[in-house]
Amino acid sequence: MRCLFMCVGVLLASVAITEARPKAAGNQKCKSGPVDLVFIIDGSRSVRPHEFETMRKFMIDIIHELDIGRDITRVGVVQYSSQVQNVFSLKDFTTHQQMVKAINEIIPLAQGTMTGLAIRYAMNVAFSTAEGARPNVPHVAVIVTDGRPQDRVAEVAAAARESGIEIYAVGVARADMTSLRAMASPPFEDHVFLVESFDLIHQFGLQFQDKLCKIDLCVESDHGCDHICESSPGSYQCLCLPGYTLNEDGKTCTAIDLCAEGKHDCEQICISSPGSFTCDCNTGYTLNEDKKTCTMIDYCSFGNHSCDHECVSVLNGFYCRCNKDYTLQEDGKTCQADNLCNVVEHGCEHQCVSTPGSYYCICPEGHLLQDDGKSCGSCRSANIDLVLLIDGSKSVRPQNFELVKQFVNQVVDQLDVSGHGTRVGLVQYSSRVRTEFPLSMYKSKEEIKAAVLKVEYMEKGTMTGLALKHMVENSFSEAEGARAASRNIPRIGLVFTDGRSQDDITEWAKKAKDAGITMYAVGVGKAVEDELRLIASEPVEKHFFYSADFSAISQIAENLKLNICAEESQGEIEVKDPCACDSLVEFQQATMTTLNQLNQKLSAMTVRLEKLETQLLTRK
């Protein structure tokens, strides 16, 4: 049975030796017996395109060395990142050509690194009878990854091994050895491999080269060796892995525990491994260069404590402290002024209003805040097509999502909504994108606000890039109510998010602006400023807004100015019929007001002239 599993390891190495040892014509496939083999490959964003191509070739070359068949070797491929994708199952293909074609068509998922999720999928699905796994055939999984898992792998890997799956863990470049050992089957020397780059990925199996499916006594007999069976002509002997000693029975092995035997010189903690040990320190101490003694850690001295104002060192850690008139925030690091209006040059023309972590300017009644967010003036809203993209991911939480809907309705309150005036569309996104209503659906503020209140919370992930793509390709199409580009109606997109996007936003943020869409970015809480600035149109400061928490988004809505002044707009401004009664009344009222003002000025000038004439006569 051991050769059957080791055959997989040899096959993984076969490509690496092709240059040093040319293949003979009619090279034999592995005939050790049937096996179910599943590749679990890392498709996260950290795997670069050329590296993924190397991994693709790695699998293809291994498959070429296998004796593929429904009753011999079956192969499946699973790709994972933040989610798991079944490329093909054990039952799907019976020829090399079919498998190679499917592998060449794999598109990297380019998200996170949820290795534990992939192992659980392999255990529950990929190696299930329904997917083609055979009950009395060895199950072998080969995991290839370049990063540290973003979820827990030790428990699910142990469960997978307990279910009968033998796991090989292959780490490349940035992979974490501790995580690889937590995933792999014992002994780790046979199942854990770490190479410097994807170009060297094939070399890890060279140690199995000369054992590829050889028939020897270690295979043919029940040798009973605990660790290693070494064949010799007509015989065999049992050996132990480094750090173990062979017991008197000549078969079983016992680990050599140097820590327990007191054969170490660690100052604080001795960590045992078979035949060796490493030293470690208690919490609050760091291991010195001699790898034996420990020194207390001054965390503040590292300069990476991230305290806004002052770092205070204590045993086993540090804490942050703020200057006078500042308050330490919940993250324990940042400091917020008790009143930002008193400590910043806000430049508000009329009045500055402080909010938690921010501030905004307001204008007196009858005036509107201008584009600079500071000065005041009067301006009517022009016709615009406005699409709002709101974050419905699970990090927002239901109570905050209600505040997001209030924010949307506050924005709508500032607009002149009508079929011929401003049109509004709403899109919600999480791991997917859903149009709540297009630009063409509602013709009044009341209808829009009522529809917004009925929007249901989606939860799940944060695919901002996917949402931007949907907006560019669908939301501003004439089919969904956007007016023709030839009419020069300004198109405005407003993106609201509370966290980092799980996909890339660069391409579609640029395409949105290239398509002539003016982009506003509103972030709350854990929103990433760099992503918001990437979304926002130039000048960024005019189109970018951020608040530390959801309680302040209503103030952002008050401060957010999406309206375009009529004299600045290139769009179609609604012009009233000069013959209409309302217009005539307005004209008459305006004319009478102007004439009254002129009469008052003329009367004042007449009085002054009379005074001057009197003074001249008096002097004579």
C-alpha positions as CSV (number, residue, x, y, z in Angstrom):
1,M,0.0,0.0,0.0
2,R,2.9,2.4,0.8
3,C,4.2,2.2,-2.8
4,L,0.7,3.1,-4.1
5,F,0.7,6.4,-2.2
6,M,4.4,7.0,-2.8
7,C,3.7,6.5,-6.5
8,V,1.9,9.8,-6.5
9,G,4.9,11.6,-5.0
10,V,7.2,10.1,-7.6
11,L,4.8,11.2,-10.4
12,L,4.9,14.7,-9.0
13,A,8.7,14.7,-9.4
14,S,8.9,13.1,-12.8
15,V,8.8,16.4,-14.7
16,A,11.7,17.8,-12.8
17,I,14.1,15.1,-14.0
18,T,13.3,15.2,-17.7
19,E,16.3,17.4,-18.6
20,A,18.7,15.3,-16.6
21,R,17.3,11.9,-17.7
22,P,15.7,11.8,-21.2
23,K,12.5,9.6,-21.4
24,A,12.8,6.3,-23.3
25,A,10.4,5.5,-26.0
26,G,7.3,3.9,-24.7
27,N,7.9,5.0,-21.1
28,Q,5.7,2.8,-18.8
29,K,3.0,4.4,-16.7
30,C,2.7,3.8,-13.0
31,K,1.2,0.2,-12.6
32,S,1.1,0.2,-8.8
33,G,-2.7,-0.2,-8.6
34,P,-5.8,2.0,-8.7
35,V,-5.8,5.4,-6.9
36,D,-8.2,8.3,-6.6
37,L,-6.0,11.5,-6.9
38,V,-7.4,15.1,-6.4
39,F,-5.3,18.2,-7.0
40,I,-6.3,21.2,-4.7
41,I,-4.7,24.3,-6.3
42,D,-4.4,27.8,-4.9
43,G,-6.1,30.3,-7.3
44,S,-5.8,33.3,-4.9
45,R,-4.9,36.8,-6.1
46,S,-1.3,36.5,-4.7
47,V,-0.6,33.8,-7.4
48,R,0.7,35.8,-10.4
49,P,-0.5,34.8,-13.9
50,H,2.9,33.2,-14.9
51,E,3.0,31.3,-11.6
52,F,-0.5,29.9,-12.3
53,E,0.7,28.8,-15.7
54,T,3.6,26.9,-14.1
55,M,1.1,25.2,-11.7
56,R,-1.1,24.4,-14.7
57,K,1.9,22.7,-16.5
58,F,2.8,21.0,-13.2
59,M,-0.5,19.2,-13.1
60,I,-0.5,18.3,-16.8
61,D,2.9,16.8,-16.7
62,I,2.0,14.7,-13.7
63,I,-1.2,13.5,-15.4
64,H,0.8,12.4,-18.4
65,E,2.8,10.0,-16.1
66,L,-0.4,8.4,-14.7
67,D,-2.1,5.3,-16.1
68,I,-5.5,6.9,-16.5
69,G,-8.6,4.8,-16.6
70,R,-11.9,4.2,-14.9
71,D,-10.7,1.1,-13.1
72,I,-7.1,2.3,-12.6
73,T,-6.2,6.0,-11.8
74,R,-8.9,8.6,-11.5
75,V,-8.0,12.3,-11.3
76,G,-10.0,15.3,-10.1
77,V,-9.0,19.0,-9.8
78,V,-10.3,21.6,-7.3
79,Q,-9.4,25.3,-7.4
80,Y,-9.9,27.6,-4.4
81,S,-9.5,31.1,-3.2
82,S,-12.2,32.8,-1.1
83,Q,-14.5,30.1,-2.6
84,V,-14.1,26.6,-4.0
85,Q,-14.5,25.7,-7.7
86,N,-14.7,22.1,-8.8
87,V,-12.8,22.1,-12.1
88,F,-13.6,18.4,-12.8
89,S,-14.5,15.4,-10.7
90,L,-13.0,11.9,-10.4
91,K,-15.8,10.5,-12.5
92,D,-15.7,13.1,-15.3
93,F,-12.8,12.0,-17.5
94,T,-11.1,8.8,-18.5
95,T,-8.4,10.1,-20.9
96,H,-5.4,12.4,-20.6
97,Q,-6.7,14.6,-23.5
98,Q,-9.9,15.4,-21.7
99,M,-8.1,16.3,-18.4
100,V,-5.5,18.5,-20.1
101,K,-8.2,20.4,-22.0
102,A,-10.1,21.1,-18.8
103,I,-6.9,22.2,-17.0
104,N,-6.0,24.6,-19.8
105,E,-9.4,26.2,-19.5
106,I,-9.1,27.0,-15.8
107,I,-9.5,30.8,-15.0
108,P,-7.9,31.9,-11.7
109,L,-10.5,33.0,-9.1
110,A,-8.1,35.7,-7.8
111,Q,-9.6,36.3,-4.4
112,G,-8.5,35.2,-0.8
113,T,-6.9,32.0,0.5
114,M,-9.5,29.8,2.2
115,T,-7.5,26.6,2.3
116,G,-9.5,25.1,5.1
117,L,-12.7,25.5,3.1
118,A,-11.0,23.7,0.1
119,I,-9.9,20.7,2.3
120,R,-13.5,20.4,3.7
121,Y,-14.9,20.5,0.1
122,A,-12.4,17.7,-0.9
123,M,-13.4,15.6,2.1
124,N,-17.2,16.1,1.8
125,V,-17.6,16.4,-2.0
126,A,-14.5,15.6,-4.2
127,F,-13.8,12.3,-2.5
128,S,-17.5,11.3,-2.3
129,T,-19.0,8.3,-4.1
130,A,-21.3,10.7,-6.0
131,E,-18.3,12.4,-7.5
132,G,-16.6,9.1,-8.5
133,A,-14.5,8.2,-5.5
134,R,-14.1,4.4,-4.9
135,P,-14.6,3.0,-1.4
136,N,-11.7,0.5,-1.5
137,V,-9.2,2.6,-3.4
138,P,-6.5,4.9,-1.8
139,H,-7.6,8.6,-1.7
140,V,-4.7,11.0,-2.3
141,A,-4.9,14.9,-2.2
142,V,-2.1,17.2,-3.4
143,I,-2.5,20.7,-2.1
144,V,-0.4,23.5,-3.8
145,T,-0.4,26.9,-2.2
146,D,1.7,30.0,-2.1
147,G,0.3,31.8,1.0
148,R,-0.9,31.5,4.6
149,P,-4.5,30.3,4.9
150,Q,-7.0,32.9,5.9
151,D,-9.1,30.3,7.8
152,R,-8.3,27.4,10.2
153,V,-6.8,24.3,8.6
154,A,-5.6,22.0,11.4
155,E,-9.0,20.7,12.5
156,V,-10.4,20.1,9.0
157,A,-7.2,18.6,7.8
158,A,-7.1,16.2,10.7
159,A,-10.7,15.2,9.9
160,A,-9.8,14.6,6.3
161,R,-6.8,12.4,7.2
162,E,-9.1,10.5,9.7
163,S,-11.5,9.9,6.8
164,G,-8.7,8.1,4.9
165,I,-7.3,10.9,2.7
166,E,-3.5,11.0,2.4
167,I,-2.5,14.7,2.0
168,Y,0.6,16.1,0.3
169,A,1.2,19.8,1.1
170,V,3.3,21.7,-1.4
171,G,4.2,25.3,-0.4
172,V,5.7,27.8,-2.8
173,A,7.6,31.0,-2.0
174,R,5.4,32.8,0.5
175,A,3.8,29.7,2.0
176,D,3.8,29.1,5.7
177,M,5.6,25.9,6.9
178,T,3.5,25.6,10.1
179,S,0.3,25.6,8.0
180,L,1.8,23.1,5.6
181,R,2.6,20.7,8.4
182,A,-0.9,21.2,9.9
183,M,-2.4,20.1,6.6
184,A,-0.1,17.2,5.5
185,S,-0.2,13.5,6.5
186,P,2.6,12.2,8.7
187,P,5.5,11.6,8.4
188,F,6.0,15.3,7.4
189,E,9.3,14.4,5.7
190,D,7.4,12.5,3.0
191,H,4.4,14.8,2.7
192,V,5.5,18.4,3.3
193,F,7.5,20.3,0.6
194,L,8.5,24.0,0.5
195,V,10.2,25.4,-2.7
196,E,11.5,28.9,-3.3
197,S,9.5,29.6,-6.5
198,F,6.9,28.1,-8.8
199,D,9.7,27.4,-11.3
200,L,11.1,24.8,-8.8
201,I,7.7,23.3,-7.9
202,H,8.5,19.9,-9.6
203,Q,11.7,19.3,-7.6
204,F,10.1,18.3,-4.4
205,G,9.3,14.8,-5.5
206,L,12.8,13.8,-6.6
207,Q,13.3,11.6,-3.5
208,F,10.7,9.2,-4.8
209,Q,12.2,8.9,-8.3
210,D,13.9,5.5,-7.7
211,K,11.0,4.1,-5.8
212,L,8.4,4.6,-8.5
213,C,6.2,1.5,-8.4
214,K,9.1,-0.9,-7.9
215,I,8.2,-4.3,-6.7
216,D,10.1,-5.3,-3.6
217,L,9.7,-7.1,-0.3
218,C,8.7,-3.8,1.4
219,V,5.7,-3.8,-1.0
220,E,5.0,-7.4,-1.3
221,S,5.1,-8.4,2.3
222,D,3.5,-7.1,5.5
223,H,6.8,-5.8,6.8
224,G,5.4,-4.0,9.9
225,C,8.0,-1.1,9.8
226,D,6.8,1.8,11.9
227,H,8.5,4.5,9.7
228,I,10.7,3.3,6.8
229,C,11.1,-0.1,5.1
230,E,14.4,-0.4,3.2
231,S,14.6,-3.2,0.7
232,S,17.7,-5.2,-0.2
233,P,17.9,-8.2,-2.6
234,G,15.8,-10.9,-1.0
235,S,15.4,-9.0,2.3
236,Y,14.5,-5.7,4.0
237,Q,15.2,-3.8,7.2
238,C,13.2,-1.2,9.2
239,L,14.6,2.3,9.7
240,C,13.4,5.3,11.7
241,L,13.1,8.9,10.6
242,P,15.7,11.4,11.9
243,G,15.0,12.2,15.5
244,Y,13.7,8.7,16.3
245,T,15.3,5.6,17.6
246,L,14.5,2.0,16.6
247,N,13.1,-0.1,19.4
248,E,14.2,-3.6,20.3
249,D,11.5,-5.2,18.2
250,G,13.3,-3.9,15.1
251,K,10.2,-2.3,13.7
252,T,8.7,0.4,15.8
253,C,10.2,3.8,16.5
254,T,10.3,6.1,19.5
255,A,10.9,9.9,19.3
256,I,14.0,11.3,21.0
257,D,12.8,14.0,23.3
258,L,15.8,16.2,24.2
259,C,13.7,18.6,26.2
260,A,12.4,15.9,28.5
261,E,15.9,14.6,28.9
262,G,17.2,18.0,29.9
263,K,19.7,18.1,27.0
264,H,19.1,21.7,26.1
265,D,20.2,25.2,27.2
266,C,17.0,27.2,26.6
267,E,16.6,30.1,29.1
268,Q,12.8,29.9,29.2
269,I,10.9,27.5,26.9
270,C,12.2,24.3,25.2
271,I,10.1,23.1,22.2
272,S,10.8,19.5,21.4
273,S,10.9,17.9,18.0
274,P,12.1,14.3,17.3
275,G,15.8,14.3,18.0
276,S,16.0,18.1,18.2
277,F,14.6,21.1,19.9
278,T,14.2,24.9,19.5
279,C,14.0,27.6,22.1
280,D,11.2,30.1,22.7
281,C,10.3,32.8,25.1
282,N,7.4,33.7,27.3
283,T,4.9,36.3,26.2
284,G,6.5,39.7,26.5
285,Y,10.0,38.5,25.7
286,T,11.9,38.0,22.4
287,L,14.5,35.4,21.5
288,N,18.0,36.8,21.2
289,E,20.4,36.1,18.3
290,D,21.9,33.2,20.2
291,K,18.5,31.5,19.9
292,K,18.6,30.6,23.6
293,T,18.3,33.6,25.8
294,C,15.4,36.0,26.0
295,T,15.0,39.8,26.4
296,M,11.9,41.7,27.5
297,I,10.1,43.4,24.5
298,D,9.8,47.2,24.3
299,Y,6.9,47.2,21.8
300,C,6.9,51.0,21.5
301,S,10.6,51.0,20.4
302,F,9.6,49.1,17.2
303,G,7.9,52.2,15.8
304,N,5.1,50.1,14.4
305,H,2.6,50.4,17.3
306,S,0.4,52.7,15.2
307,C,-0.5,54.9,18.1
308,D,-1.8,58.3,16.9
309,H,-0.2,60.3,19.7
310,E,1.7,58.4,22.4
311,C,2.7,54.8,23.0
312,V,3.2,53.6,26.6
313,S,5.1,50.3,27.0
314,V,4.1,47.8,29.6
315,L,5.1,44.2,30.2
316,N,3.7,41.9,27.5
317,G,2.5,44.8,25.4
318,F,1.7,48.4,25.1
319,Y,-1.2,50.8,25.1
320,C,-1.9,54.1,23.3
321,R,-2.6,57.4,25.0
322,C,-4.0,60.7,23.5
323,N,-3.1,64.3,24.0
324,K,-5.3,66.7,25.8
325,D,-8.7,67.5,24.1
326,Y,-8.5,64.2,22.2
327,T,-10.3,60.9,22.9
328,L,-9.0,57.4,22.3
329,Q,-11.1,55.5,19.8
330,E,-12.4,51.9,20.1
331,D,-9.5,50.6,18.1
332,G,-7.3,51.6,21.0
333,K,-4.8,53.4,18.7
334,T,-6.4,56.4,16.9
335,C,-7.2,59.7,18.6
336,Q,-10.1,61.9,17.7
337,A,-10.4,65.6,18.6
338,D,-13.3,66.3,20.8
339,N,-14.2,69.2,18.4
340,L,-12.5,69.1,15.0
341,C,-13.8,72.5,14.2
342,N,-11.6,73.9,16.9
343,V,-8.4,72.2,15.8
344,V,-8.4,72.2,12.0
345,E,-8.5,75.0,9.4
346,H,-11.9,74.1,8.2
347,G,-12.4,77.1,6.0
348,C,-16.2,77.1,6.3
349,E,-17.7,80.3,5.0
350,H,-20.7,80.2,7.3
351,Q,-20.5,77.6,10.0
352,C,-18.4,74.4,10.9
353,V,-20.2,71.4,12.5
354,S,-18.1,68.8,14.2
355,T,-19.0,65.1,13.9
356,P,-17.3,62.0,15.3
357,G,-14.1,61.8,13.4
358,S,-15.0,64.4,10.9
359,Y,-16.7,67.8,10.3
360,Y,-18.7,69.5,7.6
361,C,-19.7,73.0,6.6
362,I,-23.3,74.4,6.5
363,C,-24.8,77.5,5.0
364,P,-27.6,79.8,6.1
365,E,-31.1,79.1,5.1
366,G,-31.8,79.9,1.4
367,H,-28.2,79.1,0.4
368,L,-26.5,75.9,-0.8
369,L,-23.1,74.6,-0.1
370,Q,-20.9,74.9,-3.1
371,D,-18.6,72.2,-4.8
372,D,-15.7,73.2,-2.5
373,G,-17.7,72.1,0.5
374,K,-17.0,75.4,2.2
375,S,-18.4,78.4,0.5
376,C,-22.1,79.1,0.1
377,G,-24.2,80.2,-2.8
378,S,-27.5,79.6,-4.6
379,C,-27.8,77.0,-7.3
380,R,-30.7,75.0,-8.8
381,S,-30.1,71.3,-9.6
382,A,-29.8,70.4,-13.3
383,N,-31.0,67.2,-15.0
384,I,-28.8,64.3,-14.1
385,D,-28.9,60.5,-14.4
386,L,-27.9,59.2,-10.9
387,V,-27.1,55.5,-10.0
388,L,-26.4,54.7,-6.4
389,L,-24.4,51.5,-5.6
390,I,-24.9,50.5,-2.0
391,D,-22.9,47.9,0.0
392,G,-25.1,45.1,1.3
393,S,-22.3,42.9,2.6
394,K,-22.6,41.1,6.0
395,S,-20.1,43.5,7.6
396,V,-22.7,46.4,7.3
397,R,-25.2,44.6,9.6
398,P,-29.0,45.0,9.5
399,Q,-29.3,48.1,11.7
400,N,-26.6,50.0,9.8
401,F,-28.2,49.0,6.5
402,E,-31.3,50.9,7.6
403,L,-29.1,53.9,8.1
404,V,-27.7,53.4,4.5
405,K,-31.3,53.5,3.2
406,Q,-31.9,56.7,5.1
407,F,-28.7,58.1,3.6
408,V,-30.0,57.3,0.1
409,N,-33.3,59.0,0.8
410,Q,-31.5,62.1,2.1
411,V,-29.6,62.3,-1.1
412,V,-32.8,61.9,-3.1
413,D,-34.4,64.8,-1.1
414,Q,-31.8,67.2,-2.6
415,L,-32.7,66.4,-6.2
416,D,-35.3,67.6,-8.7
417,V,-36.8,64.2,-9.6
418,S,-39.1,63.9,-12.6
419,G,-39.3,62.0,-15.9
420,H,-37.7,65.0,-17.7
421,G,-35.5,66.1,-14.8
422,T,-33.3,64.0,-12.6
423,R,-33.6,60.2,-12.8
424,V,-32.4,57.8,-10.0
425,G,-31.5,54.1,-10.1
426,L,-30.4,51.9,-7.2
427,V,-28.1,48.9,-7.2
428,Q,-27.2,46.7,-4.1
429,Y,-24.1,44.5,-4.1
430,S,-22.4,41.9,-1.9
431,S,-21.0,38.7,-3.4
432,R,-23.4,39.4,-6.3
433,V,-25.1,42.4,-7.8
434,R,-28.9,43.2,-7.8
435,T,-30.6,46.1,-9.5
436,E,-33.2,47.3,-7.0
437,F,-34.8,49.6,-9.5
438,P,-33.4,51.1,-12.8
439,L,-33.3,54.8,-13.9
440,S,-36.6,54.4,-15.8
441,M,-38.8,53.0,-13.0
442,Y,-39.8,56.0,-10.8
443,K,-40.7,59.6,-11.7
444,S,-41.0,61.2,-8.2
445,K,-39.1,61.5,-4.9
446,E,-42.0,59.8,-3.0
447,E,-41.9,56.7,-5.2
448,I,-38.1,56.4,-5.0
449,K,-38.1,56.8,-1.2
450,A,-40.8,54.3,-0.7
451,A,-39.0,51.8,-2.9
452,V,-35.7,52.4,-1.0
453,L,-37.4,51.6,2.3
454,K,-38.5,48.2,0.9
455,V,-35.0,47.1,-0.2
456,E,-34.0,43.9,1.5
457,Y,-30.5,43.4,3.0
458,M,-28.4,40.9,0.9
459,E,-25.4,40.1,3.3
460,K,-22.4,38.0,2.2
461,G,-19.2,39.4,0.6
462,T,-18.0,42.8,-0.8
463,M,-17.5,42.6,-4.6
464,T,-17.2,46.3,-5.4
465,G,-15.4,45.6,-8.7
466,L,-18.3,43.4,-9.9
467,A,-20.8,46.2,-8.9
468,L,-18.8,48.8,-10.9
469,K,-18.8,46.5,-13.9
470,H,-22.6,46.1,-13.6
471,M,-23.1,49.8,-13.4
472,V,-21.0,50.6,-16.5
473,E,-22.5,47.8,-18.6
474,N,-26.1,47.9,-17.5
475,S,-27.3,50.7,-15.2
476,F,-26.4,53.5,-17.5
477,S,-27.8,51.8,-20.6
478,E,-30.7,53.3,-22.5
479,A,-32.5,50.0,-21.9
480,E,-32.6,50.8,-18.1
481,G,-33.6,54.4,-18.6
482,A,-30.4,56.4,-19.1
483,R,-30.8,59.2,-21.6
484,A,-28.8,59.1,-24.8
485,A,-25.2,60.4,-24.6
486,S,-25.9,62.8,-27.4
487,R,-28.2,64.8,-25.1
488,N,-25.3,65.5,-22.7
489,I,-27.3,64.7,-19.6
490,P,-24.6,64.3,-16.8
491,R,-24.2,60.7,-15.6
492,I,-23.3,60.4,-11.9
493,G,-22.4,57.2,-10.0
494,L,-22.3,57.1,-6.2
495,V,-20.6,54.1,-4.5
496,F,-21.3,53.5,-0.8
497,T,-19.1,50.9,1.0
498,D,-18.0,50.0,4.5
499,G,-15.0,47.8,3.8
500,R,-12.3,46.5,1.5
501,S,-13.4,45.0,-1.8
502,Q,-12.8,41.3,-2.2
503,D,-12.1,41.8,-5.9
504,D,-10.1,44.2,-8.0
505,I,-11.8,47.6,-8.7
506,T,-9.0,49.2,-10.7
507,E,-10.2,48.2,-14.2
508,W,-13.9,49.1,-13.8
509,A,-13.3,52.3,-11.7
510,K,-11.3,53.6,-14.7
511,K,-13.8,52.4,-17.3
512,A,-16.6,54.2,-15.4
513,K,-14.8,57.5,-15.6
514,D,-13.6,56.9,-19.2
515,A,-17.3,56.4,-20.0
516,G,-18.0,59.9,-18.8
517,I,-19.6,58.9,-15.5
518,T,-18.8,61.3,-12.6
519,M,-18.0,59.1,-9.7
520,Y,-18.6,59.8,-6.0
521,A,-17.2,57.5,-3.3
522,V,-18.6,57.4,0.2
523,G,-16.9,55.2,2.8
524,V,-17.8,54.3,6.4
525,G,-16.0,52.4,9.1
526,K,-13.4,50.0,7.6
527,A,-13.7,51.4,4.1
528,V,-10.2,51.6,2.5
529,E,-9.3,55.2,1.6
530,D,-7.1,54.2,-1.3
531,E,-10.0,52.3,-2.9
532,L,-12.4,55.2,-2.4
533,R,-9.9,57.6,-4.0
534,L,-9.4,55.2,-6.9
535,I,-13.2,55.2,-7.5
536,A,-13.7,59.0,-7.1
537,S,-13.5,61.4,-10.0
538,E,-11.1,64.3,-10.1
539,P,-10.8,66.5,-8.1
540,V,-10.8,63.6,-5.6
541,E,-11.5,65.8,-2.6
542,K,-14.7,67.0,-4.2
543,H,-15.9,63.4,-4.9
544,F,-14.6,61.5,-1.8
545,F,-16.3,61.3,1.6
546,Y,-15.5,59.2,4.7
547,S,-16.9,58.8,8.2
548,A,-15.6,56.7,11.1
549,D,-19.0,55.2,11.8
550,F,-22.6,54.9,10.4
551,S,-24.1,57.5,12.8
552,A,-22.5,60.3,10.8
553,I,-23.6,59.2,7.3
554,S,-26.7,61.4,7.6
555,Q,-24.3,64.4,7.9
556,I,-22.5,63.2,4.8
557,A,-25.8,63.1,2.9
558,E,-26.4,66.8,4.0
559,N,-22.9,67.7,2.8
560,L,-22.9,65.7,-0.4
561,K,-23.6,67.9,-3.3
562,L,-24.6,66.0,-6.4
563,N,-26.5,68.9,-8.1
564,I,-25.0,70.7,-11.0
565,C,-25.6,74.4,-11.4
566,A,-27.7,75.3,-14.4
567,E,-25.1,77.7,-15.8
568,E,-22.4,75.0,-15.5
569,S,-24.4,72.1,-16.9
570,Q,-24.0,70.9,-20.5
571,G,-27.2,69.0,-20.1
572,E,-30.7,69.9,-21.1
573,I,-32.2,72.3,-18.5
574,E,-36.0,72.4,-18.2
575,V,-37.1,75.8,-19.6
576,K,-40.6,77.1,-18.7
577,D,-42.9,78.4,-21.4
578,P,-42.5,82.2,-21.3
579,C,-46.2,82.5,-22.2
580,A,-47.4,80.3,-19.3
581,C,-49.3,82.1,-16.6
582,D,-46.9,81.1,-13.9
583,S,-44.0,82.6,-15.9
584,L,-45.8,85.8,-16.6
585,V,-46.6,86.3,-12.9
586,E,-43.0,85.5,-11.9
587,F,-41.8,88.0,-14.6
588,Q,-44.2,90.7,-13.4
589,Q,-43.2,90.2,-9.8
590,A,-39.6,90.3,-10.6
591,T,-40.1,93.5,-12.7
592,M,-42.0,95.3,-10.1
593,T,-39.4,94.4,-7.4
594,T,-36.7,95.8,-9.6
595,L,-38.6,99.0,-10.4
596,N,-39.3,99.6,-6.7
597,Q,-35.7,99.2,-5.9
598,L,-34.8,101.7,-8.7
599,N,-37.4,104.2,-7.4
600,Q,-35.9,104.0,-3.9
601,K,-32.4,104.6,-5.3
602,L,-33.6,107.6,-7.4
603,S,-35.4,109.1,-4.4
604,A,-32.3,108.9,-2.3
605,M,-30.2,110.5,-5.0
606,T,-32.8,113.3,-5.4
607,V,-32.5,114.1,-1.6
608,R,-28.7,114.2,-1.8
609,L,-28.8,116.5,-4.8
610,E,-31.1,118.9,-3.0
611,K,-28.8,119.0,0.0
612,L,-25.8,119.7,-2.2
613,E,-27.6,122.6,-3.9
614,T,-28.6,124.1,-0.5
615,Q,-24.9,123.9,0.7
616,L,-23.7,125.7,-2.5
617,L,-26.2,128.5,-2.1
618,T,-25.3,129.0,1.5
619,R,-21.6,129.4,0.6
620,K,-22.4,132.1,-1.9
